[in-house]
Amino acid sequence: MRPGGLVTVCNDIVLHNRHRVVELGGGVSTVLLARLLRQLWPTGDVRQVVVEHDPVWAGWVQSQLDREELGRRVAVVRAPLGPHPLGASGLHWYDDIALEDGLDRVLGGELIDLLVVDGPPADTSEKDLARYPALPVFASRLAPGATVVLDDVERPGEQEVLRRWEDEYPLAFERRSNTAGVALGRVLAAES
Ligand SMILES: C[S@@+](CC[C@H](N)C(=O)[O-])C[C@H]1O[C@@H](n2cnc3c(N)ncnc32)[C@H](O)[C@@H]1O
């Protein structure tokens, strides 16, 4: 995720008091978000989860978190890529059992208030819709008012993913392609 995308995510955390945060595709962003969440909620009730398919990369992310004593604050869920849940040929998604078990272990029944979709890799034309399942799979886990951030929205595949999500779910995404490379959508808040 580029700096402008990270600023978008950090703003959302600070302005909306996010403390149930799930990121698909880990990296330096995971460490930066963990630092911010620790600063905001040093002893608070925070759940940060990163879902990572590559075991070597998951180990690297874990080691960076441990180095800063953030390892116990972030759950690194290792979920290999497997057959796509929607049956799309050639596409892969996180293993259903590893993903659901990991989320249930950390969140129990708690809803997510920020979902950052920066995985699985979707950087070739054969994999361009690889991130589409994120909303179908996570919709029932999102809190009212939650934010969904999709990275790499300048790519044709991510633009198609956004079109499908907007057709299928009551979310409108604000595209910040030029500045931040992300789009940001908000789940409707419950009416009071
Ligand atoms: C777009 S990256 C995720 C980057 C992360 N969210 C960030 O902004 O730092 C998607 C996938 O690429 C892989 N990846 C990311 N950075 C990598 C690196 N420097 N070397 C090798 N693999 C990397 C990981 O498997 C990750 O899930």
The ligand as a Gaussian input file, in Angstrom:
#p B3LYP/6-31G(d) Opt

LIG

0 1
 C        0.004000      -6.101000      -1.820000
 S        0.924000      -7.144000      -0.776000
 C        0.385000      -6.631000       0.820000
 C        1.174000      -5.460000       1.300000
 C        0.835000      -4.909000       2.662000
 N       -0.599000      -4.747000       2.899000
 C        1.531000      -3.536000       2.798000
 O        0.948000      -2.542000       2.318000
 O        2.611000      -3.489000       3.354000
 C        0.102000      -8.653000      -1.092000
 C        0.949000      -9.899000      -0.809000
 O        2.222000      -9.788000      -1.371000
 C        3.174000     -10.445000      -0.560000
 N        4.212000      -9.467000      -0.234000
 C        4.041000      -8.220000       0.173000
 N        5.211000      -7.578000       0.266000
 C        6.150000      -8.468000      -0.075000
 C        7.557000      -8.408000      -0.164000
 N        8.237000      -7.291000       0.101000
 N        8.201000      -9.508000      -0.531000
 C        7.530000     -10.618000      -0.811000
 N        6.169000     -10.735000      -0.754000
 C        5.495000      -9.666000      -0.389000
 C        2.438000     -10.974000       0.663000
 O        2.141000     -12.335000       0.480000
 C        1.166000     -10.155000       0.666000
 O        0.072000     -10.836000       1.186000

